[in-house]
Amino acid sequence: MTPVLKFCRQRDKKDGDIAIMDELKSKISEDNLSGFIMGYPTYRSRTVKMTSVVENFVDGLDRSGKFPDLSVCYWNEFGSSKNVQLLLEHLGLSRNEFKRITDMFAASGILQGYLDFHNNPGSKPWSGVKDDKGC
C-alpha cells in the first residue's frame, strides 16, 4: 500500500495551505476518501516544534468548513525519516532526490504502521497515537 498524496507546504503558508486544501478536496471527491492518516511529529513521546504545525494545519482544515465529514488520524512518525535516510545515505543521490525519496518512503512507513496496527487486533501502536479521533 502506498500513500495517495504527500503534501509539501509552501514558504507562503497561507497560499500553500489553500492549495493543499484544494488538492485534498479534489482527491477526496475523485477517490471517495473518508479520511486520512496524518504523520504526527514527536521525539521520545514529547511534542516538538512541528507538532503544533501539524495540529494547526488540521485545525485549519476543520475551520475551513470544506471537510465536514473528513476523519483524521494522527499517527506517530517518530524515526520514520531517519530510518529511510540510513538506508539511502550511501546511494549518492542528489539532495533533491534524497529528500523526495526520503519523504515518499517515510510516508509509506507511517501508513504501514497504521495498517499493521489495525490488521493485528489487540496490538498497540509502536509509539502511540495522539488520540483515537478518526483512527
Beta strands, then each sheet from edge to edge (+ up, - down):
strand 1: 35-40
strand 2: 42-43
strand 3: 46-47
strand 4: 71-76
sheet 1: 1+ 4+
sheet 2: 2+ 3-
end
